[in-house]
Amino acid sequence: GTKRVKARQGNRREQSPNFAGRENMPELPEVEAARRAVEDNCLGKKIKRVIIADDNKVIDGISPSDFQTSILGKTIVSARRKGKNLWLELDSPPFPSFQFGMAGAIYIKGVAVTKYKRSAVKDSEEWPSKYSKFFVELDDGLELSFTDKRRFAKVRLLENPASVRPISELGPDALLEPMTVDKFEKSLAKKKITIKPLLLDQGFISGIGNWIADEVLYQARIHPLQTAS
């Protein structure tokens, strides 16, 4: 039989014993909320000003000046997401791509965007925040910033973000590309590892992180140490 995971009173997102000490981070809901905010507020607008942080730990593989030159004057035509990765499709490549890491977050000035609590910065006191890594002003005056106060995020400029790592190695997106029940059951039948690490494997299903895995298993009354098969 299965064991129900007991959550401590007042902490229903307690981590399972085998992952004690692992920090939570932005997961599918926060990145999808950012994507929808961009989609609702930024599409069809031209980038008229760009500020890219001089931080080669986060800004990956390109100088700030080259990044700025490459997207200035471009129009945002869509916002795409797979797993915990977001990218902006412009009217021509290359496209800005964001891997949120431990504390990445999208801010749009004057727009409420859901974000993971530990990602939050005080944008009301300083704009753009000192933690801003990517800032654009659009032709209608709207301003967007990607912040990361922990510096584990990656911001890249790519011709086709979906075709390169890490996005190219991701499994089906938990929200946008859900498996059928039959396919999911067949996939589980082949797995000899415990269920929680499997759910956290981005090559199996993308977008699920620590707190979502805990919540899924709690609701399903499945112990995280139970073998997946």
C-alpha positions in Angstrom: 0.0 0.0 0.0 1.0 3.7 -0.1 1.8 6.0 2.8 0.4 9.4 3.0 3.0 12.1 3.4 2.4 14.0 6.6 3.0 17.7 6.5 3.9 19.7 9.5 1.2 21.9 10.8 1.6 25.3 9.2 4.0 24.0 6.5 2.0 22.0 4.0 5.0 22.2 1.5 7.4 20.4 3.8 10.2 18.7 1.8 10.4 14.9 1.8 13.2 13.3 3.9 15.3 12.4 1.0 15.4 16.0 -0.2 15.8 17.7 3.1 17.7 20.9 2.8 17.1 21.4 -0.9 16.0 24.9 -1.7 12.8 25.7 -3.6 13.0 27.9 -6.7 10.8 29.3 -9.4 8.9 26.4 -11.1 6.4 26.1 -13.9 3.6 28.3 -12.4 5.9 31.3 -11.8 7.5 31.0 -15.2 4.1 30.6 -16.9 2.8 33.6 -15.0 5.7 35.6 -16.4 5.1 34.3 -19.9 1.4 35.3 -19.7 2.3 38.8 -18.3 4.6 39.4 -21.3 2.0 38.0 -23.7 -0.7 40.3 -22.2 1.3 43.4 -22.1 4.2 43.4 -24.5 3.3 41.8 -27.8 3.5 43.9 -30.9 5.7 46.5 -29.2 9.1 47.6 -30.3 12.2 47.7 -28.1 13.5 51.2 -27.9 16.0 51.0 -25.0 18.0 48.1 -23.7 20.2 47.7 -20.6 22.1 44.4 -20.2 24.0 43.8 -16.9 27.8 43.4 -17.1 27.6 40.0 -15.3 29.1 37.1 -17.3 27.9 34.6 -14.8 24.2 35.3 -15.8 24.6 36.9 -19.2 25.9 33.8 -21.0 28.1 33.8 -24.1 27.7 37.3 -25.3 28.9 40.8 -24.3 26.3 43.3 -23.0 27.0 45.7 -25.9 26.4 43.0 -28.5 23.3 41.8 -26.7 21.9 45.3 -26.7 22.7 46.0 -30.3 21.1 42.7 -31.4 17.6 43.3 -30.0 17.3 47.1 -30.1 14.5 48.1 -32.5 13.1 44.6 -32.7 9.4 43.9 -32.0 8.2 41.3 -29.5 5.9 38.9 -31.3 5.4 36.1 -28.8 6.4 34.8 -25.4 7.3 31.1 -25.3 8.0 28.7 -22.5 9.1 25.1 -21.9 9.5 23.8 -18.4 11.2 26.5 -16.3 12.6 28.3 -19.4 11.1 31.4 -21.1 12.1 33.1 -24.3 10.9 36.1 -26.2 10.3 35.7 -29.9 11.1 38.9 -31.8 10.3 39.8 -35.4 13.7 38.3 -36.4 16.3 36.2 -34.5 18.2 36.0 -32.3 15.9 35.7 -29.3 16.4 36.5 -25.6 16.1 33.3 -23.5 15.8 33.1 -19.7 16.6 30.1 -17.5 15.2 31.2 -14.1 17.6 29.3 -11.8 17.1 29.8 -8.1 15.7 33.3 -8.0 15.0 34.6 -11.5 11.9 36.8 -11.9 10.2 39.0 -14.5 9.0 42.5 -13.5 6.9 44.7 -15.7 6.6 48.2 -14.3 3.0 48.9 -13.2 1.9 45.3 -13.8 1.4 42.7 -11.0 3.3 39.5 -12.0 3.2 36.4 -9.8 6.7 35.4 -8.7 8.3 33.0 -6.2 8.6 34.8 -2.8 12.4 34.3 -2.6 12.8 35.8 -6.0 11.2 39.1 -5.1 13.2 42.3 -5.1 12.1 45.8 -4.0 11.4 47.3 -7.4 9.2 50.0 -5.8 12.3 51.5 -4.2 14.7 51.3 -7.2 13.8 50.9 -10.8 15.3 49.0 -12.5 16.5 47.0 -9.5 20.2 46.7 -8.8 19.5 43.0 -9.4 18.3 43.6 -13.0 20.2 41.6 -15.6 18.0 42.4 -18.6 16.0 45.6 -19.0 14.0 46.9 -22.0 11.8 49.9 -22.5 9.2 49.5 -25.2 7.9 52.1 -27.7 4.8 52.8 -25.6 6.9 53.4 -22.5 6.3 50.1 -20.8 9.4 48.7 -19.1 10.3 45.1 -18.4 13.1 43.7 -16.3 14.5 40.2 -15.6 16.1 40.2 -12.1 18.2 37.6 -10.3 19.6 38.4 -6.9 21.1 34.9 -6.5 23.0 34.9 -9.8 22.1 31.3 -10.7 19.9 32.3 -13.7 21.1 32.3 -17.3 20.2 34.9 -19.9 21.2 34.0 -23.4 20.7 35.3 -27.0 19.9 32.4 -29.3 18.9 31.8 -32.9 16.5 29.0 -31.9 16.2 28.5 -28.1 14.2 25.3 -28.4 17.0 23.6 -30.4 19.8 24.0 -27.9 20.5 22.9 -24.3 18.9 22.9 -21.9 15.5 23.3 -23.7 16.3 20.7 -26.3 16.9 18.0 -23.7 13.6 18.6 -21.8 10.8 16.1 -21.6 7.2 17.1 -22.4 6.0 20.2 -20.6 3.7 19.4 -17.6 1.2 22.0 -18.6 1.5 22.5 -22.3 2.3 18.9 -23.4 0.7 16.6 -20.8 1.1 12.9 -21.3 -1.9 10.7 -21.8 -2.7 8.5 -18.8 -1.8 5.4 -20.8 1.6 6.8 -21.9 2.3 8.0 -18.3 1.5 4.5 -16.9 3.8 2.8 -19.4 6.6 5.3 -18.7 6.3 4.6 -15.0 6.4 0.9 -15.5 9.9 1.0 -16.8 11.3 3.1 -14.0 13.1 1.5 -11.0 14.0 4.7 -9.2 11.8 6.3 -6.5 8.9 8.4 -7.7 9.9 11.9 -6.4 13.4 12.0 -8.1 11.6 10.8 -11.3 9.1 13.7 -11.2 12.0 16.1 -10.7 13.8 14.8 -13.7 13.4 17.5 -16.3 14.1 15.0 -19.1 11.1 13.0 -18.0 8.6 15.8 -17.5 9.6 19.4 -17.6 8.5 22.1 -15.2 8.0 20.1 -12.0 10.2 21.2 -9.1 10.4 20.5 -5.4 7.2 22.0 -4.1 5.1 20.8 -7.0 6.4 17.2 -6.7 5.6 17.3 -2.9 2.1 18.6 -3.6 1.4 16.1 -6.4 2.5 13.2 -4.2 0.6 14.5 -1.2 -2.6 14.8 -3.1 -2.1 11.4 -4.7 -1.3 9.8 -1.3 1.9 8.4 -2.7 5.1 8.2 -0.5 8.0 10.0 -2.2 10.3 6.9 -1.6 7.9 4.5 -3.3 9.4 3.0 -6.5 8.0 4.6 -9.6 7.1 1.4 -11.3 
